[in-house]
């Protein structure tokens, strides 16, 4: 059996492994030279201006807007990536170009919301920040996202900046996200560099990471995952530093507040960070090559687990109730998909909108490129890590197999299995968002593994500019596909109003109606409305909105019921509802997100106008606001009347 495996290894060796670790950068590649940075900085400004022009063209419904917008992203990323793959680029230039790419992509994202919040998740955390500033206390319930109130790390930092500077929360949020993004990129570069021993591999790994579906848009918005990923990168950097220094206790002391901040910022990122640190420690112990003591190995992962589990337990373990059903339904649909039981149609929104053919082709090409990169780099990464498989004589005993030199690289290589899992989940309705959220963690491994393949196989030490340009174009394709995959068909927004379309549903008339409620009805009234108007009511209006997630009642069934009867009245009484905000535009089209209120049944046709007008026929109901499209219905008298139907 051993001889058979050895022969198989001899055959496979040229395909999958280098036989040795990649060579270090040449000495003249380490000069403190700015290189192409000034020219590419000027070019990046041009591409950002082109993206802004495309966004304005999109508002005017011009056909060329989307192609020009995505082309501007490609023209920003491609030359930077081509320069990073070049063997003789200096370390200083690599770091500068990574910061340039990160800042350029951040500014392109800012085109999406230049003056105010428009993305769905930003409103959820803005509401929590408003509660902190209004009450001066933590843990005020947030019906939009109840778990946000018990993971307030992001809101604490943003509100502190706002209070100290006097700037609006939006300005502070954008400044915070910009700073966090730049530090995150540098920290991730340093993590990869210390693990791989190569600034070239590290810079390419970060560039590949930029192809994650949430990198450009979602993880730069005012959302708790955005800040938590920064803490994750810093924690990984500290972990690598502990391994490489003799004075490790002071470094652990620095790590403790970072891990504590991560634990109170985002549940999922904190748990994944703990798992990564535990895996690093477990593989180091299993390899039996580490000169470090047992306590030096396990102190940091133990602290991460203690902070993460301790905070979750102290706050009542809300994560289980919040994520448990979501993961359960997602994996159930994924299992059904793998057994050919059907799934979500790729590139088709719930309202039937189909992505342009060229965007579909780019996204498929990106998946193929990443899969090709993993196929040609997976075993090469293990070779660099010193795992004795395929490229050395096959070990005769299991203890000989459990010996490797680079524990962290082995773990990150295995993390790449999360990428195909994320693709499968994205093919399901319930798992689409989870697949999107897995992306930034799976790409921690995908980035460094593909980067090793680029350095040891695809580009090597070749001086060919053509080859470097092709690799730069391939990485640009991955970034474009990541932007589209994470944001869908409406990354530029819609020229007009769209129903239940998140940012494409946020417009001045709805904001004005929400602001009116604060001025004339006062704050903290119990309101119910559709998915997007309730965001505005909770933030601009300061109202207490009713949600299924928090109140456990779906008043959407009341709003969309054919008639108003005892069952509908009972739901209003149980939720102590004061007002309905009725938006007649819901009758125009199907919801882009698949639902008008909370995730649930997928609608096949919009409601009839008479369904939303049924409140006009009820005694004890007052219409206190009407702008022709939206009306606010006071149902307090109906709710309290003993003679109500």
Buried (B, 14 or more C-beta within 10 A) or exposed (E): EEEEBBEEBEEBBEEBBBEEBBEEBEEEBBEEBEBBBEEBBEBBEEBBEBBBBBBEBBEEEEEEBBEBBBBBBBBBBBBBBBBBBBBBBBBBBBBBBBBBBBBBBBBBBBBBBEEEBBBBBBBBBBBBBBBBBEEEEBEBEBBBBBBBBBBBBBBBBBBEBBEEEEBEBBBBBBBBBBEBBBBBBBBBBBBBBBBBBBBBBBBBBBBBBBBBBBBBBBBBBBBBBBBBBBBBBBBBBBBBBBBEEEEBEEBBEEBBEBBBBBBBBBBBBBBBBBBBBBBBBBBBBBBEEBEBEEEBBBBBBBBBBBBBBEBBEEBEEBBEEBBEEBEEBBBEBBEEBEEEEEBBEEBEBBBEBEBBEEBBEBBEBBBEBBEBBBEBBBBBBBBBBBBBBBBBEBBEEEEEEBBBEBBBBBBBBBBBEBBBBBBBBBBBBBBBBBBBBBBBBBBBBBBBBBBBBBBBBBBBEEEEEEBBBBBBBBBBBBBBBBBBBBBBBBBBBBBEBBBBBBBBBBBEBBBEBBBBBBEEBEEEBBBBBBBBBBBBBBBBBBBBBBBBBBBEBBBBBBBBBEEBEEEBBEBBBEBEBBBBBBBBBBBEBBBBBBBBBBBEEEBEEBBEEEBBEBBEEBEBBEEEBEEEBBBBBBBBEBBEEEEBE
